Amino acid sequence: MVSKISVKYFLTLEETCVIVDVRSPKEFAEGHIPGSLNIPLFADDERAVIGTLYQKQGREAAILKGLDIALPKVFIYLKELKKKAAGNKIGIHCWRGGMRSELMSEVFSKAGYHVCLLEGGYKAYRRFIRESFSRKSKIIVLGGYTGCGKTEILRSIAAKGEQVIDLEKLASHKGSVFGALGQGDQPTNEQFENNLYRIWAGMDFRKRIWLEDESRSIGKVALPPPVYEQIMNGKLVEVVLNKKQRINRLVAEYAGFEKVLLAGALSRIREGLGGTRYNAAMLALMQSDFGSVADLVLEYYDKAYRKAIEKRQDKDGIVIQLTGNDSRRHATTIMKRLKQSIHGPGLS
């Protein structure tokens, strides 16, 4: 049995069954529905052959070639599905909900599976999630100079039961030119959006959502424009920590990496640092004077941060002076101050 369903309902299937993506491995690697299983109807080279045939000889020739490739592999598809799907209900999609998913739906249906086919395919899913990011939210933005420990503070805020989206964790990057150090490979931009949507969709939009103040890009991935716009317009809670403590935090976080990696990161902000500061930072690095390196780098990032703050809609956010490195205590301080400073409905 095959049922065609909309994106909204298709995305509820992951709670009860396996979602099968029948696109090619290359398409799947570029971006896929989180948690989905890739059982490609065609390998990458096979898809290329069919695409070329479609352009030169038309749709009918491409379909015949596709059947010629796929039919001998039916038992391989079924064996792969049986190995990874516990029940008899599955969701299937290809790029547009066309030939590939329809063919696989028939195969799996004939084998006794109840198949839910995504109308419009992965293309419809992508359009749906991008539209979903425009949903108006009660965004609280945690800002502050580099080295204030904002990520740790947000984790402590989350531990208090608040809704927090850790954008840097999703991006596998900490934002600065040093942000890739110690992180795994970044997802593609498409997959970053898919992963972000999965978290976004689970939020209670009647309550506030905490995000860290980020630029438009986090490493090589970019925030969806509606999310970036909400960060720029959200309520700003700005934390302040003295420079010495920020330097100590950065030294503790980055001094353990190989100097060649740190030098490579410094070279990417050479122009922003200026020749004199860049040369001084490189000399300090070679001498293992990591405190001086951090001090010089912060001159660059502090200036960039103030510039970014001037672009924000809410230039008069809550400013909170912090001391020490206890993120749990910092979170408590921030929550108390926010409670005392309600600047609009729904923030408490």
C-alpha positions as CSV (number, residue, x, y, z in Angstrom):
1,M,0.0,0.0,0.0
2,V,1.3,3.5,-1.0
3,S,0.0,6.7,0.6
4,K,1.1,10.2,-0.6
5,I,1.4,12.6,2.2
6,S,2.4,16.3,2.7
7,V,5.7,17.4,4.3
8,K,4.1,18.4,7.6
9,Y,2.8,14.8,8.2
10,F,5.8,13.1,6.6
11,L,8.1,14.6,9.2
12,T,6.1,13.0,12.0
13,L,6.9,9.5,10.6
14,E,10.4,9.4,12.0
15,E,8.9,8.8,15.5
16,T,7.3,5.5,14.3
17,C,9.2,4.3,11.1
18,V,12.2,4.6,8.9
19,I,12.5,7.4,6.4
20,V,14.2,6.2,3.2
21,D,15.9,8.6,0.9
22,V,16.3,7.0,-2.5
23,R,18.5,9.8,-4.1
24,S,22.1,9.2,-5.1
25,P,24.8,9.1,-2.4
26,K,26.2,12.4,-3.6
27,E,22.8,14.1,-3.2
28,F,22.3,12.5,0.2
29,A,25.8,13.7,1.4
30,E,24.9,17.3,0.3
31,G,21.9,17.3,2.6
32,H,19.2,15.0,3.9
33,I,16.4,14.7,6.4
34,P,18.2,14.0,9.8
35,G,17.8,10.4,10.7
36,S,16.9,9.2,7.2
37,L,18.4,6.1,5.6
38,N,20.0,6.3,2.1
39,I,19.0,3.4,-0.2
40,P,19.9,4.9,-3.6
41,L,18.0,3.7,-6.6
42,F,21.0,4.8,-8.7
43,A,24.6,5.2,-7.8
44,D,26.2,8.6,-8.7
45,D,27.6,7.5,-12.0
46,E,24.4,5.7,-13.0
47,R,22.4,8.9,-12.3
48,A,24.9,10.9,-14.4
49,V,24.4,8.4,-17.3
50,I,20.6,8.7,-17.1
51,G,20.7,12.5,-16.9
52,T,22.8,12.7,-20.0
53,L,20.5,10.3,-21.8
54,Y,17.5,12.4,-20.8
55,Q,19.1,15.6,-22.3
56,K,20.1,13.9,-25.5
57,Q,17.3,11.4,-26.2
58,G,14.4,12.5,-24.0
59,R,12.4,11.2,-21.1
60,E,11.4,7.8,-22.5
61,A,14.9,6.7,-23.2
62,A,16.0,7.8,-19.7
63,I,13.2,5.9,-18.1
64,L,14.0,2.7,-20.0
65,K,17.7,3.0,-19.1
66,G,16.7,3.6,-15.4
67,L,14.6,0.5,-15.3
68,D,17.4,-1.5,-17.0
69,I,19.7,-0.4,-14.2
70,A,17.3,-0.7,-11.3
71,L,15.3,-3.9,-11.8
72,P,18.2,-6.3,-11.4
73,K,19.0,-4.7,-8.1
74,V,15.5,-5.0,-6.5
75,F,16.5,-7.8,-4.1
76,I,19.5,-5.7,-3.0
77,Y,17.2,-2.8,-2.2
78,L,14.9,-5.1,-0.2
79,K,17.7,-6.7,1.7
80,E,19.1,-3.3,2.7
81,L,15.7,-2.2,3.9
82,K,15.0,-5.3,5.8
83,K,18.3,-5.0,7.6
84,K,17.6,-1.5,8.8
85,A,13.8,-1.1,9.1
86,A,12.2,-2.8,12.1
87,G,8.5,-2.5,11.2
88,N,6.5,-2.7,8.0
89,K,5.9,1.0,7.6
90,I,8.3,3.3,5.9
91,G,8.5,6.8,4.4
92,I,10.1,7.3,1.0
93,H,11.2,10.4,-1.0
94,C,13.5,11.3,-3.8
95,W,14.2,14.9,-5.1
96,R,10.8,15.9,-6.5
97,G,8.6,12.9,-5.7
98,G,8.9,11.5,-9.2
99,M,10.1,8.4,-10.9
100,R,12.7,7.3,-8.4
101,S,10.5,7.3,-5.3
102,E,7.5,6.0,-7.2
103,L,9.5,3.0,-8.5
104,M,10.9,2.2,-5.0
105,S,7.5,2.7,-3.4
106,E,6.1,0.0,-5.7
107,V,8.9,-2.3,-5.0
108,F,8.6,-2.0,-1.2
109,S,4.8,-2.0,-1.3
110,K,4.8,-5.3,-3.3
111,A,7.1,-6.7,-0.6
112,G,4.5,-6.0,2.1
113,Y,5.5,-2.6,3.4
114,H,3.1,0.2,4.0
115,V,4.8,3.1,2.1
116,C,4.2,6.8,2.8
117,L,5.4,8.8,-0.2
118,L,6.5,12.4,0.3
119,E,4.6,14.7,-2.1
120,G,7.0,17.0,-3.8
121,G,10.0,15.1,-2.5
122,Y,13.1,16.5,-0.8
123,K,12.6,19.8,-2.7
124,A,9.3,20.3,-0.9
125,Y,10.9,19.5,2.4
126,R,13.6,22.1,1.8
127,R,11.0,24.7,0.9
128,F,8.9,23.8,4.0
129,I,11.8,24.2,6.5
130,R,13.1,27.4,5.0
131,E,9.6,28.9,5.4
132,S,9.4,27.6,8.9
133,F,12.4,29.7,10.0
134,S,10.3,32.8,9.4
135,R,8.0,31.9,12.3
136,K,8.0,34.8,14.8
137,S,9.8,33.8,18.0
138,K,10.6,35.3,21.4
139,I,14.3,35.4,20.9
140,I,16.7,36.3,23.7
141,V,20.3,36.9,22.3
142,L,23.3,36.4,24.6
143,G,26.0,38.8,23.5
144,G,29.4,39.8,24.8
145,Y,33.0,40.2,23.9
146,T,35.0,37.2,22.8
147,G,36.2,35.2,25.8
148,C,33.2,35.9,28.1
149,G,32.2,32.2,28.1
150,K,28.9,32.7,26.4
151,T,28.6,29.1,25.2
152,E,29.1,27.7,28.8
153,I,26.6,30.2,30.1
154,L,24.0,29.2,27.6
155,R,24.5,25.5,28.6
156,S,23.9,26.5,32.3
157,I,20.8,28.5,31.2
158,A,19.6,25.4,29.4
159,A,20.2,23.3,32.6
160,K,17.7,25.7,34.3
161,G,15.0,24.5,31.9
162,E,15.2,27.4,29.4
163,Q,15.0,26.7,25.6
164,V,18.5,27.1,24.1
165,I,19.7,26.5,20.5
166,D,23.4,26.0,20.4
167,L,24.2,27.2,16.9
168,E,28.0,26.7,17.2
169,K,27.5,23.1,18.2
170,L,25.2,22.5,15.1
171,A,27.8,24.3,12.9
172,S,30.8,22.4,14.5
173,H,32.5,25.8,14.7
174,K,33.0,28.4,17.4
175,G,32.7,31.4,15.1
176,S,36.1,33.0,15.1
177,V,39.1,32.2,12.8
178,F,40.2,29.8,15.6
179,G,36.7,28.3,15.8
180,A,37.4,25.2,13.8
181,L,40.2,24.0,16.2
182,G,39.2,20.9,18.1
183,Q,35.9,20.6,16.1
184,G,34.7,17.9,13.7
185,D,34.1,18.6,10.0
186,Q,31.4,21.2,9.4
187,P,28.2,20.0,7.8
188,T,27.3,21.4,4.4
189,N,25.2,24.5,4.5
190,E,22.2,22.6,3.4
191,Q,22.6,20.0,6.2
192,F,23.2,22.7,8.8
193,E,19.8,24.1,7.9
194,N,18.2,20.7,8.1
195,N,19.7,20.0,11.5
196,L,18.8,23.4,12.7
197,Y,15.2,22.9,11.7
198,R,15.0,19.7,13.6
199,I,15.8,21.7,16.8
200,W,13.8,24.7,15.8
201,A,10.6,22.6,15.2
202,G,10.9,21.2,18.7
203,M,10.7,24.6,20.3
204,D,7.7,25.9,22.3
205,F,7.2,29.2,20.5
206,R,5.0,30.5,23.3
207,K,8.2,30.7,25.4
208,R,11.5,32.5,24.9
209,I,14.4,30.9,23.0
210,W,18.0,31.7,23.8
211,L,20.6,32.1,21.0
212,E,24.2,33.3,21.1
213,D,24.9,36.5,19.2
214,E,26.4,35.3,15.9
215,S,27.4,36.9,12.7
216,R,25.7,35.8,9.5
217,S,28.2,33.0,9.0
218,I,29.6,30.5,11.4
219,G,32.8,29.2,9.7
220,K,31.7,27.9,6.3
221,V,28.0,27.7,7.0
222,A,25.5,30.6,6.9
223,L,22.5,31.1,9.1
224,P,19.1,31.1,7.3
225,P,18.2,34.7,6.7
226,P,15.1,34.7,8.8
227,V,17.0,33.3,11.8
228,Y,19.8,35.8,11.4
229,E,17.2,38.6,11.2
230,Q,15.5,37.5,14.4
231,I,19.0,37.4,16.1
232,M,19.6,41.0,14.9
233,N,16.2,42.1,16.2
234,G,16.0,40.0,19.3
235,K,16.3,41.2,23.0
236,L,20.0,41.5,23.7
237,V,21.5,40.4,27.0
238,E,25.1,41.5,26.9
239,V,27.6,40.1,29.4
240,V,30.8,41.9,30.4
241,L,33.9,40.2,31.8
242,N,37.2,42.0,32.4
243,K,39.9,41.6,29.7
244,K,42.3,39.7,31.9
245,Q,39.8,37.0,32.7
246,R,38.9,36.8,29.0
247,I,42.6,36.4,28.1
248,N,43.0,33.6,30.6
249,R,39.9,31.8,29.2
250,L,41.2,32.0,25.6
251,V,44.7,30.8,26.7
252,A,43.2,27.8,28.5
253,E,41.0,27.0,25.5
254,Y,43.5,27.4,22.6
255,A,47.1,27.3,23.9
256,G,47.1,23.5,23.7
257,F,46.8,23.4,19.9
258,E,49.8,23.2,17.6
259,K,51.4,26.5,16.8
260,V,51.2,25.9,13.1
261,L,47.4,25.8,13.4
262,L,47.3,28.9,15.5
263,A,49.6,30.7,13.1
264,G,47.3,29.7,10.2
265,A,44.4,31.2,12.0
266,L,46.2,34.4,12.7
267,S,47.1,34.7,9.1
268,R,43.5,34.9,8.2
269,I,43.0,38.1,10.2
270,R,46.3,39.6,9.2
271,E,44.7,42.5,7.4
272,G,42.3,43.2,10.2
273,L,45.1,43.1,12.8
274,G,47.4,45.3,10.8
275,G,51.1,44.6,10.1
276,T,52.4,45.8,13.5
277,R,50.0,43.8,15.6
278,Y,50.1,40.8,13.3
279,N,53.9,40.6,13.6
280,A,53.8,41.1,17.3
281,A,51.2,38.3,17.7
282,M,53.3,35.9,15.5
283,L,56.4,36.7,17.6
284,A,54.6,36.1,20.8
285,L,53.2,32.9,19.5
286,M,56.7,31.6,18.5
287,Q,57.8,32.5,22.1
288,S,54.8,30.7,23.6
289,D,53.6,33.9,25.1
290,F,49.9,33.0,24.5
291,G,48.6,35.7,26.8
292,S,50.1,38.4,24.6
293,V,48.7,36.6,21.5
294,A,45.2,36.6,23.0
295,D,45.5,40.3,24.1
296,L,46.4,41.4,20.5
297,V,43.7,39.2,19.0
298,L,41.1,40.6,21.3
299,E,41.9,44.2,20.2
300,Y,40.7,43.1,16.7
301,Y,37.7,41.1,17.9
302,D,36.5,43.7,20.4
303,K,36.5,46.4,17.7
304,A,34.5,44.1,15.4
305,Y,32.0,43.3,18.1
306,R,31.3,46.9,18.9
307,K,30.8,47.5,15.2
308,A,28.3,44.6,15.0
309,I,26.4,45.9,18.1
310,E,25.8,49.2,16.3
311,K,23.9,47.4,13.6
312,R,21.5,45.8,16.0
313,Q,17.9,46.9,16.3
314,D,18.0,46.7,20.1
315,K,21.0,48.9,21.0
316,D,19.9,49.3,24.6
317,G,19.8,45.8,25.8
318,I,20.5,44.6,29.3
319,V,24.2,44.8,30.2
320,I,25.4,42.6,33.0
321,Q,28.9,42.8,34.6
322,L,30.2,39.3,35.5
323,T,33.1,38.1,37.6
324,G,34.9,34.8,37.8
325,N,34.4,31.7,35.6
326,D,31.4,30.0,37.2
327,S,28.9,29.7,34.4
328,R,26.1,28.4,36.7
329,R,26.4,31.5,38.9
330,H,26.5,33.7,35.8
331,A,23.4,32.0,34.5
332,T,21.6,32.7,37.8
333,T,22.7,36.3,37.7
334,I,21.4,36.7,34.1
335,M,18.1,35.1,34.8
336,K,17.5,37.4,37.8
337,R,18.4,40.5,35.8
338,L,16.2,39.5,33.0
339,K,13.2,38.9,35.3
340,Q,13.7,42.5,36.7
341,S,14.0,44.0,33.2
342,I,11.0,42.9,31.2
343,H,11.0,45.1,28.1
344,G,7.9,43.7,26.4
345,P,5.2,41.0,26.7
346,G,6.2,37.4,26.8
347,L,9.8,37.7,27.9
348,S,9.3,36.3,31.4
